[in-house]
């Protein structure tokens, strides 16, 4: 572990300096213990190993590189060295397992707010994709450890494309980085503490009032609403995204006039009209 820390702190150019993150933090819990790694298969996997060994609530793992970064539904997440912010946060929510999925939406809102503070025109594509210029700049993966009806801990993985200059052919039309937008490098440490500050504030609100306490802010930042969408599932259909309910589920009015509630863990929502250019 010590060798990993030394190597990451001696990085060149835009290196992730833990002290810079700590100086920008306004949190009480999130990021008060940061574990920086040079390379790891997945920050979520590494943090899980710490969680089962009683790592404190709010522990953050950040890596310069992930060799097996994970996306939703088993997809890989490109996590090249020094190009992005690859980090995971340990939570211990006092909620039932069925409510833990709402943390994914709260994370998406937190990242969106952080990027807006940095001057980016970011939006949320329900449930948790962060979009700039109609392309994805951030992915979020929430994993839960639970027994029966008790949540032991939740690990939230956040991957932000920060200083990527290009993407593979299969991603170039759907992915973007902050550097591609502003034509200048961004400090990953700044992106990190901005996200953690917003995340803790929103998470504490969630613990106090549930998703309902954040619903309005989420809807104001959600690009999916009032759009025609295709809901991709076992029985796919088209409709109009009308709103988000108090459980964070998407309310879709189908073309036959019926209302369908969409669960984020069951479907993928693909835009149809304004989304396609």
ZIQUISUL-V590719 format. One record per pair of residues at least 24 apart in sequence whose C-alpha atoms are under 6 Angstrom apart, sorted by the first residue. I is the first residue (numbers start at 1). J is the second residue. D is the distance in Angstrom with one decimal. If there is no record, write none. Layout:
i=<I I>
j=<J J>
d=<D D>
This chain:
i=<4 4 5 8 16 21 21 24 25 26 27 29 30 31 31 31 33 34 34 35 36 36 36 37 38 38 39 39 39 39 40 41 41 41 42 42 42 43 44 44 57 57 58 58 59 59 60 60 61 61 62 62 83 83 83 84 84 84 85 85 86 87 87 88 88 88 89 89 90 91 91 92 97 109 110 110 111 114 114 123 123 123 124 124 124 125 125 125 135 135 135 136 136 137 137 137 212 228 229 229 229 230 230 231 232 232 232 233>
j=<37 38 36 38 189 189 193 193 193 197 197 58 58 58 59 60 59 60 61 61 61 62 63 63 63 64 63 64 65 66 66 66 67 68 66 68 69 88 88 157 90 91 90 91 89 90 88 89 87 88 86 87 162 163 164 160 161 162 159 160 159 157 158 156 157 158 155 156 155 153 154 153 151 218 198 199 195 194 195 221 222 223 221 222 223 222 223 224 174 175 176 175 176 161 176 177 246 272 270 271 272 269 270 269 267 268 269 267>
d=<5.4 5.4 5.9 5.3 5.5 5.1 5.3 5.8 5.5 5.9 5.8 5.1 4.1 5.9 5.7 5.4 5.0 4.8 5.8 4.7 5.9 4.9 5.8 4.5 5.6 5.1 5.9 6.0 4.7 5.8 5.1 5.1 4.6 4.7 5.5 5.6 5.1 5.7 5.7 5.8 5.8 5.6 5.1 5.9 5.8 5.3 5.6 4.7 5.4 5.3 5.7 4.3 6.0 4.8 5.0 5.5 4.6 4.6 5.6 5.1 4.7 5.9 5.4 5.3 4.2 6.0 5.7 5.2 4.9 5.7 5.0 4.5 5.7 5.9 5.1 4.9 5.3 5.2 5.2 5.3 5.8 5.8 5.9 4.6 5.7 5.9 5.5 5.4 4.8 5.0 5.7 4.7 5.9 5.4 5.2 5.6 5.1 5.8 5.8 4.7 5.3 5.9 5.2 4.7 5.7 5.3 6.0 5.1>
